[in-house]
Amino acid sequence: MKGSQRQAEVTRRAVKHYGKVNQLHVAIEELSELQKALCKDLRGIGDRNAIAEEIADVEIMLDQLKQIYHNYTKVETWKAGKINRLEYRMNRDKG
């Protein structure tokens, strides 16, 4: 099983095993932990390894949220549009 397939299978199983409500709470907790790590970095006491770990946790939970809400395609569509808008704004700001 390829890495991305394994990851999708594990996240699917996690949602089934722990349940939607629990995983929503965990997602909120992980987002908060990333926020805390970033705030520490802004204060000059950050730890890049801790930030990387929290980003990984958040990415895993985002995958689970896409499983819970069955909206992977919709999320990808929104991301593409937002990337296009970001690029447009950067190009506009150059001139």
C-alpha positions as CSV (number, residue, x, y, z in Angstrom):
1,M,0.0,0.0,0.0
2,K,1.4,3.4,-1.0
3,G,2.0,6.1,1.6
4,S,-0.9,8.2,0.6
5,Q,-3.3,5.2,0.4
6,R,-2.1,4.1,3.8
7,Q,-2.6,7.5,5.3
8,A,-6.1,7.7,3.8
9,E,-6.9,4.3,5.2
10,V,-5.5,5.1,8.7
11,T,-7.4,8.4,8.9
12,R,-10.6,6.7,7.8
13,R,-10.2,4.0,10.4
14,A,-9.4,6.6,13.1
15,V,-12.7,8.4,12.5
16,K,-14.5,5.1,12.6
17,H,-12.7,3.9,15.7
18,Y,-12.7,7.1,17.8
19,G,-15.9,8.7,16.4
20,K,-16.8,12.0,14.8
21,V,-17.3,14.0,18.0
22,N,-14.1,12.9,19.6
23,Q,-12.1,13.6,16.5
24,L,-13.6,17.1,16.1
25,H,-12.4,17.8,19.7
26,V,-9.0,16.5,18.9
27,A,-8.8,18.6,15.7
28,I,-9.6,21.7,17.8
29,E,-7.0,20.8,20.3
30,E,-4.3,20.2,17.6
31,L,-5.1,23.6,16.0
32,S,-4.7,25.2,19.4
33,E,-1.4,23.5,20.0
34,L,-0.1,24.8,16.6
35,Q,-1.3,28.3,17.5
36,K,0.5,28.1,20.8
37,A,3.7,27.0,19.1
38,L,3.5,29.8,16.6
39,C,2.9,32.4,19.3
40,K,6.0,31.2,21.1
41,D,8.0,31.6,17.9
42,L,6.8,35.1,17.6
43,R,8.0,35.8,21.1
44,G,11.4,34.4,20.2
45,I,11.1,31.2,22.2
46,G,9.9,29.0,19.4
47,D,11.1,25.5,18.7
48,R,11.1,24.7,14.9
49,N,10.9,21.0,15.7
50,A,7.8,21.5,17.8
51,I,6.2,23.6,15.1
52,A,6.9,20.9,12.5
53,E,5.3,18.3,14.9
54,E,2.2,20.5,15.4
55,I,1.9,21.1,11.7
56,A,2.0,17.3,11.1
57,D,-0.7,16.8,13.8
58,V,-2.9,19.5,12.2
59,E,-2.5,18.0,8.7
60,I,-3.5,14.6,10.0
61,M,-6.6,16.1,11.6
62,L,-7.4,18.0,8.5
63,D,-7.4,14.7,6.6
64,Q,-9.8,13.3,9.2
65,L,-12.1,16.4,8.9
66,K,-12.3,15.8,5.1
67,Q,-13.2,12.2,5.9
68,I,-15.9,13.3,8.4
69,Y,-17.5,15.9,6.1
70,H,-17.0,13.9,2.9
71,N,-15.7,17.1,1.2
72,Y,-12.2,16.3,-0.1
73,T,-13.1,17.5,-3.6
74,K,-14.8,20.6,-2.4
75,V,-11.8,21.5,-0.3
76,E,-9.4,21.0,-3.2
77,T,-11.6,23.3,-5.3
78,W,-11.6,26.0,-2.7
79,K,-7.8,25.7,-2.3
80,A,-7.3,26.1,-6.0
81,G,-9.4,29.2,-6.1
82,K,-7.7,30.7,-3.1
83,I,-4.2,29.9,-4.6
84,N,-5.3,31.7,-7.8
85,R,-6.5,34.7,-5.8
86,L,-3.3,34.8,-3.8
87,E,-1.2,34.7,-7.0
88,Y,-3.4,37.4,-8.6
89,R,-2.9,39.7,-5.5
90,M,0.9,39.2,-5.5
91,N,1.1,39.9,-9.2
92,R,-1.1,43.0,-8.8
93,D,1.1,44.2,-5.9
94,K,4.3,44.0,-8.0
95,G,3.3,46.7,-10.3
